[in-house]
């Protein structure tokens, strides 16, 4: 059997990555360093907390690296009005992409009208400003049926992306410990299967190596949220990936045939 391959180059890999600057402990200096990295690598975007949007817009001015702001982060529990206000402020401050967490509790309650109304309202605001909305599901909290229903809603509302996770959706286990999977292969396949062809997929949570990035690309993912960005790009260079596109083999990775994460 011929190996599975994808066509990549350093610029193409860079434009797959939203560099994540969302950890609550990041200082202003940490965020500035992350923005400088996003600029130097010419990434797709830098994904920042709401208060950091103006700083990101200033740091990335003159580049085609987008400013992505999170809304309702990380638990999706804000009211519709607050999510709209957050979105408005972020876009006025220079954000052109919005990663909004869906209301997980309402999804689990089967309150699908509420969920769809919220997504429709935020998407209408974002697209009216020429931006793109990514709807975060937080799949660790959901069952397959919930994910499918969210995919249907996002397809109907023509959002730009559906996204697996925030990176902070820790689930309490029977032993009292908390665990987190993030972007898993079965969930990515499920999302690709149940979203329309015009809705893109963003994988977030657990994509930390070049092989993991290449693997999710082969599943139809077109954007990845990553904090290990420098390591991924360094690994690509070390393996001979340069400015011109080349075919590279996609390797199976741990968890690629199971329900677990990478």
KEKE-3310 file (N, C-alpha, C; in steps of 0.2 Angstrom, whole numbers, plus 5000, padded with zeros to 4 digits):
npx = (5004:5003:5011:5002:5001:5004:5004:5016:5024:5035:5029:5016:5013:5015:5003:4993:4993:4986:4993:4993:4990:4984:4985:4981:4991:5000:5011:5012:5024:5027:5016:5019:5031:5026:5018:5028:5034:5024:5023:5036:5036:5026:5013:4996:4987:4988:4981:4972:4969:4954:4958:4971:4970:4971:4985:4990:4985:4993:5006:5006:5003:5004:5007:5002:4997:4984:4973:4966:4953:4947:4930:4918:4926:4934:4922:4910:4899:4894:4881:4871:4871:4882:4892:4890:4894:4907:4912:4910:4919:4931:4933:4932:4944:4953:4953:4950:4946:4936:4935:4923:4916:4904:4888:4890:4882:4869:4869:4870:4858:4849:4844:4843:4838:4841:4855:4858:4852:4861:4874:4870:4868:4880:4888:4883:4886:4900:4903:4897:4906:4916:4924:4929:4921:4924:4917:4918:4917:4920:4923:4927:4917:4906:4894:4894:4882:4879:4889:4887:4875:4879:4888:4878:4871:4881:4884:4872:4871:4882:4895:4913:4922:4922:4927:4937:4941:4944:4956:4956:4946:4944:4940:4931:4936:4930:4939:4942:4952:4957:4956:4961:4957:4956:4959:4954:4956:4944:4934:4938:4936:4922:4917:4922:4914:4901:4900:4897:4904:4909:4912:4926:4938:4945:4958:4961:4971:4982:4989:5005:5017:5026:5022:5010:5003:5003:4996:4983:4980:4979:4966:4958:4958:4961:4966:4975:4976:4989:5002:5015:5022:5034:5043:5036:5038:5052:5055:5050:5059:5071:5068:5069:5059:5055:5054:5047:5034:5032:5030:5025:5026:5013:5012:5006:5001:5002:4986:4979:4971:4961:4950:4956:4967:4981)
npy = (4994:5011:5025:5037:5054:5071:5088:5100:5115:5126:5139:5135:5127:5136:5144:5136:5137:5144:5153:5150:5160:5160:5155:5157:5162:5169:5183:5200:5202:5189:5187:5197:5192:5180:5186:5192:5180:5175:5184:5184:5171:5172:5167:5160:5166:5175:5170:5177:5183:5193:5206:5207:5211:5224:5226:5215:5218:5230:5224:5216:5223:5228:5216:5200:5192:5187:5194:5185:5183:5177:5172:5171:5163:5151:5143:5145:5151:5163:5176:5179:5192:5197:5189:5195:5208:5206:5201:5212:5222:5216:5216:5229:5233:5227:5213:5200:5188:5177:5166:5158:5150:5138:5137:5125:5119:5122:5115:5102:5101:5100:5111:5117:5127:5139:5137:5138:5151:5159:5156:5160:5174:5179:5175:5183:5196:5195:5192:5203:5212:5208:5197:5181:5167:5155:5141:5135:5119:5111:5097:5087:5087:5082:5071:5060:5062:5075:5083:5080:5087:5100:5102:5102:5113:5123:5122:5125:5138:5144:5146:5150:5141:5125:5120:5110:5111:5121:5119:5119:5111:5102:5086:5080:5065:5048:5045:5057:5064:5076:5075:5077:5077:5084:5088:5074:5060:5052:5062:5072:5066:5064:5077:5082:5074:5078:5091:5104:5106:5119:5123:5124:5115:5116:5110:5109:5107:5096:5094:5094:5091:5089:5078:5075:5086:5085:5073:5077:5086:5077:5072:5082:5094:5111:5121:5124:5125:5130:5129:5124:5130:5134:5123:5114:5120:5121:5107:5104:5111:5104:5092:5094:5102:5115:5131:5128:5118:5101:5083:5074:5060:5054:5049:5036:5040:5039:5034:5036:5027:5025:5030:5039:5053:5061)
npz = (5000:4996:5004:5014:5010:5012:5005:5008:5014:5022:5023:5020:5031:5042:5040:5044:5057:5072:5084:5100:5114:5127:5140:5157:5165:5158:5156:5152:5146:5141:5132:5123:5118:5112:5102:5094:5089:5082:5072:5066:5061:5052:5054:5054:5063:5079:5093:5106:5123:5128:5133:5128:5114:5108:5110:5102:5090:5087:5088:5077:5066:5049:5044:5038:5047:5057:5070:5082:5093:5109:5114:5127:5134:5146:5146:5140:5146:5147:5145:5130:5127:5133:5126:5113:5116:5120:5108:5099:5105:5104:5090:5087:5092:5084:5081:5069:5068:5078:5091:5098:5112:5113:5122:5133:5143:5139:5127:5132:5139:5129:5123:5110:5102:5109:5108:5094:5091:5098:5092:5079:5081:5085:5074:5064:5068:5067:5054:5048:5050:5042:5047:5053:5061:5073:5080:5096:5102:5114:5115:5125:5135:5129:5120:5106:5099:5102:5097:5083:5081:5084:5074:5063:5066:5065:5051:5045:5049:5043:5048:5049:5054:5064:5080:5090:5104:5119:5126:5139:5145:5156:5163:5177:5184:5190:5201:5206:5200:5187:5169:5152:5135:5122:5105:5097:5086:5082:5085:5077:5064:5065:5065:5053:5045:5047:5045:5033:5017:5016:5028:5039:5048:5064:5074:5091:5106:5111:5099:5096:5089:5074:5066:5072:5068:5054:5053:5057:5047:5036:5039:5036:5043:5043:5051:5066:5083:5093:5105:5105:5094:5089:5091:5082:5069:5069:5069:5056:5048:5051:5045:5032:5026:5016:5008:4996:4990:4995:4995:5009:5020:5029:5045:5056:5072:5090:5097:5085:5080:5089:5103:5110:5114:5105)
capx = (5000:5007:5010:4997:5005:5001:5009:5017:5030:5036:5024:5009:5012:5014:4997:4989:4993:4984:4997:4989:4992:4978:4985:4980:4997:5005:5012:5013:5031:5025:5012:5023:5036:5022:5016:5034:5035:5019:5025:5042:5035:5020:5007:4989:4985:4989:4975:4974:4963:4951:4962:4977:4968:4975:4992:4991:4984:4999:5012:5005:5002:5009:5008:4995:4995:4978:4972:4960:4951:4942:4924:4915:4931:4934:4917:4904:4893:4891:4875:4871:4872:4889:4896:4890:4898:4915:4914:4911:4925:4937:4933:4934:4951:4958:4952:4947:4944:4933:4934:4918:4914:4897:4886:4890:4876:4863:4869:4869:4851:4845:4841:4846:4836:4846:4862:4858:4851:4868:4879:4868:4869:4888:4891:4880:4890:4907:4903:4895:4913:4921:4928:4927:4919:4926:4913:4922:4912:4923:4921:4928:4911:4900:4894:4894:4876:4879:4894:4884:4870:4882:4890:4873:4869:4886:4883:4866:4873:4888:4901:4919:4926:4921:4934:4936:4942:4948:4963:4955:4940:4946:4934:4933:4935:4927:4944:4943:4957:4954:4959:4959:4959:4957:4957:4955:4955:4937:4930:4939:4933:4915:4916:4922:4909:4895:4899:4896:4911:4912:4914:4932:4939:4951:4960:4965:4972:4985:4993:5011:5022:5025:5018:5003:5000:5002:4990:4976:4979:4976:4959:4954:4959:4964:4969:4977:4978:4995:5007:5021:5023:5041:5045:5034:5042:5059:5055:5049:5065:5076:5066:5070:5054:5057:5049:5044:5030:5035:5025:5028:5022:5009:5014:5002:5003:4998:4979:4976:4966:4958:4946:4960:4970:4987)
capy = (5000:5017:5029:5043:5059:5078:5093:5105:5119:5130:5144:5132:5125:5142:5147:5132:5138:5149:5153:5151:5164:5160:5152:5163:5164:5173:5190:5205:5200:5182:5188:5201:5187:5176:5190:5192:5174:5174:5189:5181:5165:5173:5162:5162:5171:5174:5169:5180:5184:5199:5212:5208:5212:5230:5224:5210:5222:5234:5220:5212:5228:5228:5209:5196:5188:5189:5194:5181:5184:5172:5175:5167:5158:5145:5138:5147:5152:5170:5177:5181:5199:5198:5187:5200:5214:5204:5201:5219:5226:5213:5217:5236:5233:5224:5206:5199:5181:5176:5159:5158:5144:5137:5136:5118:5117:5122:5109:5095:5101:5099:5118:5118:5134:5144:5137:5141:5158:5162:5156:5165:5181:5181:5175:5189:5202:5194:5192:5210:5216:5205:5193:5174:5165:5148:5139:5129:5114:5108:5090:5082:5087:5080:5064:5061:5065:5083:5085:5080:5092:5106:5103:5103:5120:5128:5121:5129:5146:5145:5148:5148:5135:5122:5119:5104:5112:5127:5118:5120:5108:5096:5083:5076:5057:5045:5045:5064:5068:5079:5074:5081:5074:5089:5085:5067:5057:5050:5068:5076:5063:5065:5084:5082:5070:5081:5098:5105:5107:5126:5124:5122:5112:5118:5106:5112:5103:5090:5094:5097:5089:5090:5072:5076:5091:5082:5068:5080:5089:5072:5071:5088:5100:5117:5126:5120:5129:5127:5133:5122:5132:5135:5116:5111:5123:5119:5100:5104:5113:5099:5086:5096:5105:5122:5136:5125:5112:5094:5078:5071:5055:5055:5044:5035:5042:5036:5036:5037:5022:5024:5035:5043:5059:5059)
capz = (5000:4995:5010:5014:5010:5011:5002:5013:5014:5028:5023:5021:5038:5046:5039:5047:5064:5076:5090:5106:5119:5131:5147:5162:5169:5153:5158:5146:5142:5138:5126:5118:5115:5108:5096:5090:5086:5077:5067:5063:5057:5047:5055:5052:5068:5086:5097:5112:5127:5125:5135:5124:5107:5106:5110:5097:5084:5086:5086:5070:5061:5043:5042:5036:5053:5060:5077:5084:5100:5111:5117:5131:5136:5142:5148:5136:5150:5147:5141:5123:5126:5135:5120:5108:5118:5119:5101:5097:5108:5101:5083:5087:5094:5079:5080:5063:5069:5084:5093:5103:5115:5113:5128:5134:5147:5135:5122:5136:5140:5123:5122:5104:5099:5112:5106:5088:5091:5100:5086:5073:5082:5085:5067:5060:5070:5065:5046:5045:5050:5037:5050:5053:5067:5075:5086:5100:5105:5120:5114:5131:5139:5124:5117:5098:5096:5103:5092:5077:5081:5084:5067:5059:5067:5062:5044:5043:5050:5038:5052:5045:5057:5070:5083:5095:5111:5122:5129:5146:5146:5160:5165:5183:5184:5196:5206:5208:5196:5181:5163:5146:5129:5117:5099:5096:5079:5081:5085:5070:5059:5066:5064:5046:5041:5048:5043:5026:5014:5017:5035:5040:5055:5068:5080:5097:5111:5110:5093:5098:5085:5066:5064:5074:5063:5047:5053:5057:5040:5032:5041:5033:5047:5040:5056:5072:5088:5095:5109:5103:5087:5087:5090:5076:5064:5069:5067:5049:5045:5052:5041:5025:5023:5015:5005:4990:4993:4994:4997:5015:5022:5035:5049:5061:5078:5096:5097:5079:5079:5096:5105:5114:5111:5102)
cpx = (5004:5006:5005:5002:5001:5007:5010:5024:5030:5030:5017:5008:5011:5006:4991:4988:4991:4988:4994:4993:4987:4979:4985:4986:5002:5005:5012:5019:5030:5021:5015:5028:5032:5020:5022:5035:5030:5020:5031:5041:5029:5015:5001:4986:4988:4982:4976:4968:4961:4955:4968:4976:4972:4982:4994:4990:4990:5005:5012:5003:5007:5010:5002:4994:4989:4977:4966:4959:4946:4936:4921:4920:4932:4928:4911:4898:4891:4885:4876:4874:4880:4894:4896:4894:4906:4917:4915:4917:4931:4938:4935:4941:4956:4957:4948:4944:4941:4932:4929:4916:4906:4895:4885:4884:4870:4863:4868:4862:4847:4842:4844:4844:4840:4853:4863:4857:4858:4873:4877:4869:4876:4890:4889:4884:4897:4907:4901:4901:4918:4926:4925:4926:4921:4922:4917:4917:4914:4921:4922:4921:4905:4900:4893:4888:4876:4884:4891:4879:4873:4885:4884:4871:4874:4886:4878:4867:4879:4893:4907:4922:4921:4927:4933:4936:4945:4955:4962:4949:4942:4940:4936:4931:4932:4932:4945:4948:4953:4959:4957:4961:4961:4955:4959:4953:4948:4933:4932:4936:4925:4913:4917:4917:4902:4894:4900:4903:4914:4914:4921:4933:4945:4952:4964:4965:4975:4990:5000:5017:5021:5021:5011:4999:4998:4997:4984:4975:4976:4969:4955:4954:4963:4967:4970:4979:4984:4999:5014:5024:5030:5044:5043:5037:5049:5060:5054:5055:5070:5074:5066:5064:5056:5052:5045:5040:5033:5029:5029:5024:5019:5010:5008:5005:4999:4991:4976:4971:4961:4953:4950:4963:4977:4992)
cpy = (5006:5021:5035:5049:5066:5082:5098:5109:5123:5136:5141:5130:5131:5144:5142:5133:5144:5148:5154:5154:5165:5157:5158:5165:5168:5180:5194:5203:5194:5183:5192:5196:5182:5179:5191:5186:5173:5178:5186:5175:5166:5168:5164:5167:5170:5175:5171:5181:5191:5205:5213:5210:5218:5229:5220:5214:5227:5230:5217:5217:5228:5221:5206:5191:5191:5189:5190:5182:5179:5175:5170:5161:5158:5141:5140:5149:5159:5171:5179:5188:5200:5195:5192:5206:5212:5204:5208:5223:5223:5215:5225:5237:5230:5217:5205:5191:5180:5169:5159:5151:5144:5136:5128:5116:5117:5116:5103:5095:5100:5106:5120:5125:5139:5143:5140:5148:5162:5162:5160:5172:5183:5181:5181:5195:5201:5195:5199:5214:5213:5200:5186:5171:5157:5147:5134:5125:5112:5100:5085:5082:5084:5073:5065:5064:5073:5086:5085:5086:5099:5107:5105:5111:5125:5127:5126:5137:5148:5149:5146:5142:5132:5120:5114:5107:5119:5125:5118:5116:5101:5093:5079:5069:5054:5045:5052:5068:5071:5077:5078:5078:5079:5086:5078:5065:5056:5057:5072:5073:5064:5072:5085:5079:5074:5088:5099:5107:5114:5128:5121:5119:5114:5113:5109:5108:5097:5089:5098:5095:5089:5084:5072:5081:5088:5077:5071:5084:5083:5070:5077:5094:5105:5122:5122:5126:5126:5132:5130:5124:5132:5128:5113:5114:5121:5111:5100:5106:5107:5093:5088:5100:5113:5127:5133:5119:5106:5089:5075:5066:5056:5049:5043:5037:5039:5039:5037:5032:5020:5030:5040:5049:5056:5056)
cpz = (5000:5002:5009:5014:5010:5008:5006:5011:5021:5028:5024:5028:5043:5045:5041:5054:5067:5083:5096:5112:5124:5138:5152:5165:5164:5156:5151:5142:5138:5132:5121:5114:5110:5101:5091:5086:5080:5071:5063:5059:5052:5048:5053:5056:5074:5089:5104:5116:5126:5127:5131:5116:5105:5105:5104:5090:5082:5084:5079:5065:5055:5041:5040:5042:5056:5067:5078:5092:5103:5115:5121:5134:5143:5143:5144:5139:5150:5143:5134:5122:5128:5129:5115:5110:5118:5112:5098:5099:5105:5094:5082:5088:5089:5078:5073:5063:5077:5086:5099:5106:5116:5120:5129:5138:5143:5130:5126:5138:5135:5121:5115:5100:5102:5109:5099:5087:5093:5095:5080:5075:5082:5078:5063:5061:5067:5057:5044:5046:5046:5041:5050:5060:5068:5081:5090:5103:5112:5120:5120:5135:5135:5122:5109:5096:5097:5098:5085:5076:5081:5077:5062:5060:5064:5054:5042:5044:5046:5042:5048:5048:5063:5073:5089:5102:5113:5124:5137:5149:5150:5163:5172:5182:5190:5202:5209:5204:5190:5175:5157:5140:5123:5110:5098:5089:5078:5081:5079:5064:5059:5063:5056:5042:5042:5047:5035:5023:5014:5024:5037:5047:5058:5074:5085:5103:5110:5103:5094:5094:5078:5064:5066:5069:5056:5047:5053:5050:5036:5033:5039:5038:5043:5044:5062:5077:5092:5100:5108:5096:5085:5086:5084:5070:5063:5067:5059:5046:5045:5048:5034:5022:5022:5012:4999:4993:4991:4997:5003:5017:5029:5039:5054:5068:5084:5096:5091:5077:5085:5097:5109:5110:5108:5107)
residu = (UNK:UNK:UNK:UNK:UNK:UNK:UNK:UNK:UNK:UNK:UNK:UNK:UNK:UNK:UNK:UNK:UNK:UNK:UNK:UNK:UNK:UNK:UNK:UNK:UNK:UNK:UNK:UNK:UNK:UNK:UNK:UNK:UNK:UNK:UNK:UNK:UNK:UNK:UNK:UNK:UNK:UNK:UNK:UNK:UNK:UNK:UNK:UNK:UNK:UNK:UNK:UNK:UNK:UNK:UNK:UNK:UNK:UNK:UNK:UNK:UNK:UNK:UNK:UNK:UNK:UNK:UNK:UNK:UNK:UNK:UNK:UNK:UNK:UNK:UNK:UNK:UNK:UNK:UNK:UNK:UNK:UNK:UNK:UNK:UNK:UNK:UNK:UNK:UNK:UNK:UNK:UNK:UNK:UNK:UNK:UNK:UNK:UNK:UNK:UNK:UNK:UNK:UNK:UNK:UNK:UNK:UNK:UNK:UNK:UNK:UNK:UNK:UNK:UNK:UNK:UNK:UNK:UNK:UNK:UNK:UNK:UNK:UNK:UNK:UNK:UNK:UNK:UNK:UNK:UNK:UNK:UNK:UNK:UNK:UNK:UNK:UNK:UNK:UNK:UNK:UNK:UNK:UNK:UNK:UNK:UNK:UNK:UNK:UNK:UNK:UNK:UNK:UNK:UNK:UNK:UNK:UNK:UNK:UNK:UNK:UNK:UNK:UNK:UNK:UNK:UNK:UNK:UNK:UNK:UNK:UNK:UNK:UNK:UNK:UNK:UNK:UNK:UNK:UNK:UNK:UNK:UNK:UNK:UNK:UNK:UNK:UNK:UNK:UNK:UNK:UNK:UNK:UNK:UNK:UNK:UNK:UNK:UNK:UNK:UNK:UNK:UNK:UNK:UNK:UNK:UNK:UNK:UNK:UNK:UNK:UNK:UNK:UNK:UNK:UNK:UNK:UNK:UNK:UNK:UNK:UNK:UNK:UNK:UNK:UNK:UNK:UNK:UNK:UNK:UNK:UNK:UNK:UNK:UNK:UNK:UNK:UNK:UNK:UNK:UNK:UNK:UNK:UNK:UNK:UNK:UNK:UNK:UNK:UNK:UNK:UNK:UNK:UNK:UNK:UNK:UNK:UNK:UNK:UNK:UNK:UNK:UNK)
# end
